[in-house]
Amino acid sequence: MTPYQSEYEGYMGNYGNTLDRWYRRAAIVVWPRERAFAARAEAGSGWALREIRSRAEAGDLPGARGAAQSLAPFWERLKPDAGLLTAALDAAQAVNSAETAAMLLRPFHTGLLTREHTGGLAAAAGRYGEDWAQGIVTGWFEPRHHHIHDSLAEWADTTLPELHGALYTSGSPYLARLLTAETWRRLAGELRTWASLTRGDVRRPGLKTLSVPLARLLDLADPTLRTTITMDVRAYEDTVLECLMPTLRLAHTRSTPGLGQLARDCAWRLRPIAAAPPRADGDWSIAWTGCGCDLCEQLGAFLASRTRQVHEWPLAKDGRRHIHTGIDTAELPVRHHTRRQGRPYTLVLTKTDRLFTDAANTRAKAAADLAWLRKTHGTY
């Protein structure tokens, strides 16, 4: 290779002579003429979508479809944004092919949807039908779109109401109902996960956070979806009350209709909690089930005792860690510390008065919630 520039510096006395050369490198990329559109499209997605629409509007529908289909091998790797979604909706309508339109819209997700997109989405759904629209919207909620799921609660509270109203205004109530139904499907999974957590200090804030979007969703939902939500949450643990009661209070301030059955279900859960008899004085027994190992069996025997309050347990480091984790995860009213004398060290477990106060507080809160339900929803 011949250098396009060289520079020589002679001997300078304190260092040797030098010769520097500079070279240019270039590459020639050649592709078949029929791949020209796809090659340019991979470098410019927005240009490609606009070109597809232009070809269709110029009357070259076969050319527009062929150009769109040539994107399929790499289109799933597209990094979408709201501007591209606008162009994709336009192109999806223009190609007049349900399968090709679905391929163009597949990389996007609901987190990109804004009020400005509702007209294009409604037009595409009107052209290709409700089943096609359901496939598109369901795909936009898939777990691979972690961007929307990481902020689903916020999206449901802020963006969904705006989209819902715009779709009704544009004459597409089906799409509005579809968005709310898919939002509940994803929110239901989050709610089930939070309600199943054992650690209350982690679970309670998470469930309370979900009460805000759930109240908003109930406000937007039609009677069919409200019934679905009510039926779904019946299968969850009673800890779901930590979400449902704040939800009912929020929905009440908004005068959301159709909440009677959900309120009655909450009352049905609360009655046995409020009616539980107070713990007998001197009864220090704690119901608990561990992982089934020998250490958990020994801890369970101590916890089940009505009279024992303190247990001193010589235990190696790994065993102590296992017991600490079990107590903390279940939020047991047991104080634990290690007496670092002798080998192995001694784990000292002490049942605390929280055993009595927590139970009393739980009953009092359940009674207060029942009183509120009777006052606002007439449930007994």
C-alpha atoms as one frame of an Amber mdcrd trajectory, in Angstrom:
protein
   0.000   0.000   0.000   1.410   3.380  -1.013   1.337   6.107   1.651  -0.530
   9.258   0.676   1.763  11.371   2.881   5.166  10.883   4.500   7.349  13.034
   6.713  11.039  12.588   7.438  13.081  14.215  10.185  16.848  13.794  10.166
  19.265  13.127  12.986  18.854  15.697  15.818  21.749  14.770  18.084  19.918
  13.534  21.150  17.608  11.100  19.312  17.575   9.227  16.066  16.062  10.190
  12.755  12.365   9.365  12.164  10.200   8.643   9.164   6.384   8.861   9.533
   3.939   7.619   6.908   0.140   8.079   6.761  -2.177   5.735   4.923  -5.847
   5.975   3.986  -8.027   2.916   4.186 -11.341   2.514   2.399 -13.853  -0.216
   1.775 -16.256  -0.737  -1.043 -19.548  -2.362  -0.043 -21.558  -3.973  -2.802
 -25.008  -5.502  -2.533 -27.572  -6.723  -5.048 -29.917  -4.075  -6.396 -32.904
  -5.878  -4.840 -31.287  -5.469  -1.386 -30.738  -1.728  -1.743 -33.848  -0.756
   0.207 -33.129  -3.124   3.111 -29.495  -1.973   3.295 -30.517   1.678   3.558
 -33.381   0.826   5.920 -31.089  -0.884   8.408 -29.217   2.404   8.721 -32.311
   4.609   8.678 -35.534   3.087  10.067 -37.486   6.331   9.870 -36.566   6.804
   6.219 -37.660   3.246   5.443 -41.092   3.661   7.020 -41.707   6.930   5.209
 -40.581   5.393   1.909 -42.977   2.462   2.362 -45.852   4.871   2.895 -44.811
   7.008  -0.082 -44.685   4.016  -2.434 -48.129   2.873  -1.342 -49.647   6.333
  -1.712 -48.079   6.604  -5.179 -49.979   3.480  -6.212 -47.078   0.996  -5.968
 -48.692  -1.232  -3.353 -46.740  -4.405  -4.326 -43.491  -2.401  -4.091 -44.466
  -1.010  -0.694 -45.280  -4.477   0.636 -42.111  -5.976  -0.774 -40.023  -3.212
   0.776 -41.725  -3.707   4.131 -41.247  -7.470   4.059 -37.531  -7.023   3.324
 -37.193  -5.464   6.802 -38.294  -8.624   8.610 -34.826 -10.219   9.120 -33.603
  -7.355  11.303 -36.749  -5.455  12.289 -37.122  -7.217  15.664 -33.793  -5.645
  16.703 -35.154  -2.145  16.125 -34.684   0.321  18.982 -38.097   1.969  18.898
 -39.123   5.437  19.990 -42.347   7.440  19.893 -41.465   9.143  16.600 -40.830
   5.839  14.865 -44.152   4.518  16.190 -45.970   7.331  14.378 -44.233   6.437
  11.112 -44.811   2.714  11.697 -48.549   3.204  12.214 -48.734   5.199   8.976
 -46.793   2.535   7.075 -48.851  -0.269   8.641 -52.043   1.255   7.277 -50.500
   1.963   3.867 -49.367  -1.601   3.095 -52.962  -2.910   3.412 -51.713  -6.307
   4.610 -52.530  -7.484   8.123 -49.485  -9.754   8.402 -47.017  -7.166   7.100
 -48.571  -4.437   9.263 -48.220  -6.629  12.356 -44.540  -7.218  11.558 -43.912
  -3.466  11.284 -45.523  -2.784  14.678 -44.119  -5.758  16.611 -40.965  -4.076
  18.035 -42.933  -1.322  19.769 -44.516  -1.294  23.239 -47.244   0.548  25.103
 -44.741   2.688  26.971 -44.295   4.652  23.738 -48.002   5.300  23.207 -49.177
   8.891  23.524 -52.401  10.664  22.722 -50.978  11.532  19.280 -50.766   7.828
  18.372 -54.384   6.958  19.124 -55.686   8.122  15.751 -53.186   6.003  13.826
 -53.801   2.985  16.046 -57.571   3.350  15.673 -57.256   3.643  11.891 -55.070
   0.521  11.664 -57.438  -1.426  13.929 -60.364  -0.292  11.798 -58.636  -1.569
   8.670 -57.460  -4.956   9.975 -60.077  -5.829  12.608 -60.392  -6.388  16.335
 -58.556  -9.737  16.431 -55.568  -8.135  14.717 -55.636  -5.213  17.154 -55.747
  -7.577  20.127 -52.654  -9.387  18.871 -50.785  -6.100  18.482 -51.693  -4.677
  21.879 -51.112  -7.983  23.691 -47.663  -8.154  22.094 -46.889  -4.633  23.261
 -47.404  -5.807  26.859 -45.137  -8.872  26.583 -42.482  -9.348  29.316 -39.675
  -8.706  26.796 -40.724  -5.059  26.919 -39.251  -4.556  30.394 -39.278  -0.760
  29.852 -43.051  -0.622  30.404 -43.142  -3.221  33.177 -40.531  -1.426  35.222
 -42.891   1.555  35.437 -46.270  -0.085  34.819 -47.858   1.368  37.953 -46.929
   4.917  36.978 -47.991   4.343  33.366 -51.394   3.024  34.434 -52.000   6.028
  36.668 -50.848   8.770  34.291 -50.746   7.716  30.639 -53.540   5.140  30.453
 -56.370   7.559  31.400 -55.312   9.939  28.631 -55.145   7.143  26.050 -58.456
   5.742  27.248 -60.223   9.068  26.789 -58.629   9.745  23.392 -59.636   6.320
  22.057 -63.229   6.792  23.144 -63.227  10.228  21.525 -61.879   8.780  18.263
 -64.665   6.193  18.200 -62.553   3.196  19.252 -64.006   2.004  22.590 -62.820
  -1.524  21.795 -59.201  -0.377  21.859 -59.779   1.507  25.100 -61.225  -1.637
  26.708 -58.374  -3.712  25.280 -55.736  -1.439  26.825 -57.386  -1.538  30.258
 -57.810  -5.316  30.121 -54.142  -5.875  29.184 -53.041  -3.402  31.862 -54.948
  -5.408  34.466 -53.445  -8.665  33.188 -49.952  -7.319  33.854 -50.881  -5.487
  37.039 -52.534  -8.643  38.371 -49.225 -10.486  38.134 -47.439  -7.771  40.094
 -50.187  -7.707  42.710 -50.049 -11.490  43.141 -46.275 -11.383  43.544 -46.303
  -8.620  46.161 -49.164 -10.218  48.114 -47.243 -13.495  48.371 -44.169 -11.924
  49.989 -43.613 -12.925  53.591 -41.660  -9.882  54.760 -44.206  -7.246  55.654
 -41.705  -4.374  55.655 -41.078  -5.098  51.959 -44.595  -6.218  51.029 -46.675
  -3.413  52.543 -45.031  -0.470  50.702 -45.180  -2.372  47.416 -48.875  -3.192
  47.794 -49.735   0.350  48.819 -47.946   1.667  45.721 -50.101  -0.575  43.523
 -53.288   0.799  45.086 -52.925   4.039  43.090 -52.914   2.484  39.582 -55.506
  -0.095  40.638 -57.885   2.657  41.728 -57.320   4.407  38.417 -57.913   1.174
  36.518 -61.183   0.530  38.358 -62.252   4.052  37.452 -61.638   3.360  33.746
 -62.849  -0.246  33.671 -66.214  -1.285  32.271 -68.469  -3.562  34.388 -67.015
  -6.698  32.792 -63.430  -5.809  33.690 -64.420  -4.733  37.219 -65.989  -8.159
  37.693 -62.814  -9.814  36.357 -60.644  -7.837  38.770 -62.896  -8.751  41.696
 -62.867 -12.446  40.785 -59.090 -12.518  40.234 -58.113 -10.998  43.574 -60.262
 -13.500  45.454 -57.550 -16.081  44.804 -54.829 -13.979  46.462 -53.575 -14.126
  50.031 -55.329 -12.018  52.679 -52.310  -9.720  52.535 -53.894  -8.307  49.352
 -56.037  -6.247  51.748 -52.974  -4.007  52.135 -53.628  -2.950  48.548 -57.405
  -3.296  48.282 -58.369  -1.124  51.243 -56.268   1.880  50.102 -57.641   1.256
  46.598 -61.257   1.396  47.811 -60.565   4.595  49.729 -59.028   6.246  46.647
 -61.829   5.023  44.396 -64.426   6.313  46.860 -63.018   9.842  46.623 -63.422
   9.602  42.829 -66.981   8.219  43.093 -66.006   5.146  41.075 -69.131   3.033
  40.447 -69.535  -0.714  40.761 -67.267  -1.394  43.751 -69.866  -3.087  45.959
 -68.730  -6.673  45.361 -65.054  -5.839  45.898 -65.986  -4.090  49.152 -68.037
  -7.115  50.277 -65.130  -9.437  49.513 -62.829  -7.280  51.631 -65.352  -7.340
  54.474 -65.519 -11.142  54.192 -61.733 -11.305  54.706 -61.726  -8.768  57.530
 -64.482 -10.242  59.717 -62.539 -13.259  61.041 -59.474 -11.079  61.621 -61.445
  -8.523  63.639 -63.312 -11.262  65.537 -60.208 -13.259  66.506 -60.068 -13.705
  70.297 -57.328 -11.822  72.149 -54.241 -13.834  72.970 -54.405 -15.293  76.469
 -52.026 -13.801  79.024 -48.934 -15.945  79.299 -49.453 -17.676  75.942 -46.120
 -17.238  74.165 -46.721 -19.749  71.389 -46.000 -18.708  67.783 -47.225 -20.634
  64.761 -44.453 -20.902  62.186 -43.241 -23.320  59.523 -39.671 -23.251  58.251
 -37.914 -24.964  55.379 -38.128 -28.396  57.011 -34.450 -28.753  57.970 -33.345
 -29.903  61.446 -32.544 -26.326  62.517 -35.988 -25.089  61.519 -37.566 -28.039
  63.339 -35.755 -27.034  66.533 -36.696 -23.383  66.102 -40.312 -24.396  65.452
 -40.410 -26.410  68.680 -39.226 -23.372  70.685 -41.697 -21.048  68.965 -44.616
 -23.421  69.547 -44.038 -23.530  73.299 -46.664 -21.599  75.273 -44.332 -21.021
  78.245 -40.761 -20.736  76.963 -39.649 -17.163  76.238 -35.880 -17.623  75.942
 -33.829 -20.205  74.104 -30.010 -20.358  74.351 -28.640 -22.300  71.433 -24.946
 -23.149  70.814 -24.731 -22.926  67.054 -22.071 -22.533  64.347 -21.969 -19.463
  62.101 -23.885 -20.934  59.133 -26.604 -22.237  61.422 -26.959 -18.858  63.146
 -27.240 -17.140  59.772 -29.988 -19.558  58.710 -31.981 -18.925  61.876 -31.497
 -15.136  61.623 -32.820 -15.226  58.058 -35.851 -17.315  59.017 -36.799 -14.997
  61.879 -36.288 -11.786  59.915 -38.031 -13.013  56.773 -41.142 -14.039  58.711
 -40.947 -10.915  60.911 -41.285 -13.075  63.991 -41.570 -11.241  67.309 -38.278
 -12.762  68.424 -35.119 -10.863  69.318 -31.899 -12.659  68.453 -28.292 -11.933
  69.331 -25.082 -13.914  69.560 -23.159 -14.357  72.812 -19.583 -14.647  71.640
 -18.214 -16.865  74.370 -16.992 -20.405  73.942 -17.132 -22.458  70.775 -19.512
 -22.536  69.061 -20.992 -19.160  69.986 -24.431 -19.159  71.583 -27.467 -17.778
  69.743 -29.893 -16.273  72.267 -33.530 -16.074  71.144 -36.068 -14.055  73.133
 -39.776 -13.746  72.366 -40.935 -10.134  72.684 -44.155  -8.350  73.670 -44.784
  -7.671  69.996 -46.456 -11.070  70.018 -49.321  -9.460  71.948 -49.279  -5.896
  70.610 -49.108  -6.884  66.921 -52.127  -9.148  67.255 -54.106  -6.434  69.031
 -53.143  -3.848  66.397 -54.148  -6.195  63.580 -57.587  -6.749  65.144 -58.080
  -3.028  65.723 -57.140  -2.144  62.155 -59.474  -4.816  60.763 -62.314  -3.468
  62.920 -61.651   0.094  61.717 -61.607  -1.045  58.073 -64.890  -2.899  58.571
 -66.466   0.190  60.103 -65.393   2.254  57.098 -66.788  -0.336  54.671 -70.125
  -0.360  56.510 -70.300   3.430  56.375 -69.309   3.877  52.717 -70.511   0.673
  51.045 -73.093  -0.719  53.440 -71.202  -4.002  53.860 -71.655  -6.070  57.020
